[in-house]
Amino acid sequence: MKYQKNIKRIYILLAILFIGAIINGCDYSDRQPGQNLLNTTQPPSTYLPSVIIDDQMYYFCGYKIGDIEIGESDIAGTIMSTVPLSSRPTKNDEANFNVQDMPYAKYEKGYVVFWNDEWSYFVKIDDL
């Protein structure tokens, strides 16, 4: 009986220590009063891999398409310049990831870009 009381006390003490560690681990010292933690004005440090084709931004949707045949006649263009992933592309045939001089082709609602020896699917934000 005495053993069970000691176990309960240990569990309660551990729970209190755990909750205290969680609360103490959250550092809000750089936050201004009333600032929403999810709504900051700082831009993200990286963006989704994206390309601009025909004045439209297309974003990598996470799909690599391995079993498609893209022939020379299907190639719609080539990525001519790149910017860092911490920036967004700003002009046609520009990407924010390392695909300089890589071809792209129209595919379904978006485009595929040849990236890391595979065709990767890019769509407009509305189609994500």
C-alpha positions, 0 to 999 in steps of 0.5 A, a space after each residue: 500500500 505504501 509502495 503504491 502511494 510512492 509510485 503515484 507521487 513519483 508519477 505526479 512529480 514526473 508529470 509536473 516536471 514534464 509540463 514545466 520542461 515543455 513550458 520552459 522550452 518555449 522561448 517567446 523572448 523575441 516576440 512583440 506583445 500581441 504578435 501572432 506567432 503564425 502571422 509574421 511579416 518576415 518572408 520564408 527562408 526558402 520557397 517551393 521550387 518554382 518556374 515561370 513559363 508564359 508569364 505564369 508561376 508554376 510550383 513543384 507539386 511533389 510528383 516525379 513522373 518517370 514513365 512518360 515519353 517526352 520527345 523533341 517535338 514535345 519540348 516547349 522551352 528551356 530554363 534559361 536562368 535560375 535564382 536561389 531557392 530563397 527567392 522567387 523567379 521573376 521572369 519567363 524561363 526562370 526557376 529558383 532551383 538548379 535546372 539551368 539549361 534543362 528542358 520543360 514540356 506541357 503536361 496535363 494542367 501544368 508542365 514537367 521540368 527535367 530535374 535530377 534525371 527525371 521529369 518533375 510535375 509543376 502546376 499553378 497554385 490553384 491546381 495544387 
